[in-house]
Amino acid sequence: MSQPPALHSLVAGTPVLDGPLLTIRSPFDGSISGTVTQVTRAHTEAAIAAAVGFRATPTRYQRSEILEKTRTALEARREEFARTISSEAGLALREARYEVGRTVDVLRFAAMESLRDDGQIFSCDISAQGKARKIFTTREPLRCAVAITPFNHPLNQVAHKVGPAIAAGTPIILKPSEKTPLVALKFAELLYAAGLPGSMLSVLLGPTAEVAELLVTHPQVDVVAFTGSVPVGKRIAATAGYKKLVLELGGNDPLIILDDADLDLAVTLAAEGSYRNSGQRCTAVKRILVQDGIAPEFTRRLVERTREYLCGNPMEEATKVGTVIDEASAQNLEAIVREAVSAGAKVLIGGERRGALLQPTVIADVPRDARMVVCESFGPLAPIVTVRDLDDALAVANSTVYGLSSGVVTRNLEHALKAIRTLRCGTVNINEVPGFRVESSPFGGIGDSGLGIKEGVIEAIKAYSYVKTFSLPW
Ligand code: NAP
């Protein structure tokens, strides 16, 4: 089979043609998905200089048009982009198509927000200390933003950073995951073709010390927006120096199922939350906390439902669960399951691994101190922990270092309200999976999941700009 042509890292819109090649392989069968040229320290510095030196900020209308044209172009190439995601990330094609749809939404909302007036007016003759003036606010672009993104949503995570930066008029340098750079580079090409000035976007792949770490520590970078693991996020927090940080880190989200729940709904949410995107969502259900009276019936139904999540070749239409990102990750998940089993848990279905494919796995009787309950396990695992009542569930839910999102399945409004008040995390979804959101709503966690600064198109535009206040006599 002929190999796809090489894609290139992009310094201010110019492809780097001659760097060392990075080969991207399908996690499913090892076939070559593509190759990418990598850059050096000098390229990273050139990208920063181009961003910082850029002055010709497009108007709001032009920014909106660029985002809209990119959306239209992406819609026209939906299937091609979805296949690129499946090929490099191993995600089932149906998941990749869903991700492209979400990215279309990000672009639509970012284009809309580009046009929205964000200023405020304050009359100053409102107190004894005041006078007849008015204060106005306006948002100004930053000099240079940096975005560092993970592998698990290789297109949507990129769009959630690049789209709002463009809407804000801020030049951005993207460092995508080296496991999934192909769709990010294709996305950048759509943006340039839609009229984005080259200096407003660079996409760099290369050695961590020469690219990611240089970007994070560089004094002319105003904001680093990072989505990824807790250890890397904390390292960035420790080394970035005096600049804005948006950190979207790991999660360990609970789905709490109370004995007044609609059990069919609970089973659907547990399965969807645990297995969608091969369980590789920061907001995937990582702990199912079920009230003990309904646990046997819930567990029986979840095992039945799990049979419907066909795991296999990501490119086949029938496949619901593709691979995790690589074989090492699948082996790590296997080890986490083995550990829980040796502590008394039982695997009721799944658990078999072939290469990077791990069958969706229901694990019952999981002890509360098992690694899969305490830490983030990034794969299609559904660990069931029984709880006595709502208070017990809330205590277990709040017992980890994470605080990203959560779901509660109940028909009782009092229980729902108490959960919303008590759960220490960024989002509480009643009768939904923890991951439910729209692309413009505020999103992000606390604790080890993040610093509480939200993303989502509207909040992210704030992160990529600063408020200037000016006043006039009135
Ligand atoms: P990761 O290993 O932390 O990598 C994320 C990005 O950081 C990659 O681009 C990686 O580059 C880069 N990186 C690695 N070392 C770095 C350094 N020293 N300085 C700066 N950047 C560095 O995360 P991942 O395994 O790709 O993604 C999975 C994690 O992301 C999970 O923990 C998941 O929960 C989290 N996540 C969180 C959210 C959220 O919104 N809270 C959303 C999605 C995912 P290379 O690829 O070149 O190593």
Residues whose N, C-alpha, C, O or C-beta is under 5 A from the ligand:
A	BS01	NAP	I148 T149 P150 F151 K175 P176 S177 E178 K179 A212 E213 T227 G228 S229 V230 V232 E248 L249 G250 G251 C282 S449
